[in-house]
Amino acid sequence: MNNKVLISMAITLLLATSASAATYYVDNQNPLAGDTNPGTQQQPLKTIQAAVNRAGAGTTIYVRNGTYYETVAFQDKLGTAQAYILLENYPSERPIIDGNFAREYGIFISSAKYMSIKGFEIRNLKSATRSATGIFLGSASSDVTIENNIIH
């Protein structure tokens, strides 16, 4: 009897963990994109930040080709060792985060853990007061993977 209860609890825990993981798509080239959309491939979000704001442990965010004029801020975003927050280019595409309009940071990470940034071009960052930074990794952040990005 006890073994059946333990198995049932394990299955319930696994289902709960899987159900909380989400996948969002961002595509500012799609005329149907909007930040109030559900973030599906058919109804993508328009900005990367809108997807990041919804992200929790186990979330994958795929960003389609396009130029995104925004600073993407991961503040107090917590993945887990088993369920990273993934921000990635859509396969075979390279989205651009462009810092025109005097942005200091392309991606700003503060108090965030267990996340991955992969497959972006980050360019044209500017600052009147300090060095511009493509990807800023700030205080209390750890277990962040940054790979296959081009920053210039």
LUMVO-420772 format. One line per 3 residues: number of its first residue (from 0); for each residue y, x, z of C-alpha. Coordinates in steps of 0.2 Angstrom, whole numbers. Layout:
LUMVO-420772
NUM> Y,X,Z | ...
//
This chain:
LUMVO-420772
0> 0,0,0 | 12,14,4 | 9,23,-12
3> 13,7,-22 | 30,6,-13 | 34,24,-16
6> 30,22,-35 | 40,6,-36 | 55,15,-27
9> 54,30,-39 | 54,19,-55 | 69,9,-48
12> 78,25,-45 | 74,31,-62 | 80,15,-70
15> 96,15,-60 | 100,33,-65 | 97,30,-84
18> 107,13,-84 | 122,22,-77 | 123,35,-91
21> 134,30,-105 | 138,36,-123 | 155,34,-130
24> 162,38,-147 | 180,43,-151 | 186,42,-169
27> 205,41,-172 | 202,40,-191 | 193,24,-190
30> 206,9,-192 | 196,-1,-180 | 197,12,-166
33> 206,7,-150 | 207,12,-132 | 202,-5,-126
36> 186,-5,-137 | 169,-3,-129 | 167,15,-137
39> 152,11,-148 | 150,19,-165 | 156,3,-173
42> 170,0,-161 | 176,18,-156 | 189,23,-144
45> 205,30,-152 | 209,44,-139 | 198,57,-130
48> 206,53,-114 | 201,35,-114 | 183,40,-115
51> 185,53,-101 | 193,40,-90 | 177,30,-91
54> 165,45,-89 | 154,47,-75 | 138,57,-71
57> 127,57,-87 | 140,52,-99 | 140,59,-117
60> 157,58,-127 | 155,61,-145 | 172,65,-154
63> 173,63,-173 | 183,73,-185 | 201,71,-184
66> 217,79,-176 | 220,73,-158 | 237,76,-151
69> 234,75,-133 | 230,85,-117 | 212,80,-111
72> 212,80,-92 | 196,80,-82 | 202,77,-64
75> 190,73,-50 | 176,70,-63 | 159,73,-55
78> 143,75,-65 | 127,81,-56 | 115,95,-59
81> 103,83,-67 | 117,72,-76 | 131,82,-84
84> 147,74,-91 | 146,80,-109 | 161,81,-121
87> 155,86,-138 | 159,86,-156 | 150,73,-167
90> 136,83,-175 | 142,93,-190 | 160,89,-187
93> 174,99,-178 | 187,88,-170 | 204,97,-167
96> 215,95,-151 | 232,100,-157 | 246,105,-145
99> 261,100,-156 | 274,91,-146 | 275,105,-133
102> 258,103,-124 | 253,117,-112 | 235,113,-111
105> 222,107,-124 | 209,103,-110 | 214,103,-92
108> 199,103,-79 | 203,102,-60 | 191,97,-46
111> 177,93,-59 | 159,98,-58 | 144,98,-69
114> 152,96,-86 | 151,103,-103 | 164,105,-117
117> 157,109,-134 | 162,110,-152 | 181,109,-153
120> 195,118,-161 | 211,119,-150 | 227,125,-157
123> 246,125,-157 | 248,124,-139 | 266,128,-132
126> 275,130,-115 | 293,135,-111 | 288,140,-94
129> 271,149,-94 | 257,154,-106 | 249,140,-115
132> 230,138,-111 | 217,131,-123 | 205,126,-109
135> 211,127,-91 | 198,128,-77 | 207,124,-61
138> 204,123,-42 | 188,116,-35 | 179,116,-52
141> 162,123,-54 | 146,122,-65 | 157,120,-81
144> 149,125,-98 | 161,129,-112 | 153,134,-129
147> 156,134,-147 | 175,131,-146 | 188,139,-157
150> 205,142,-148 | 220,149,-156
//
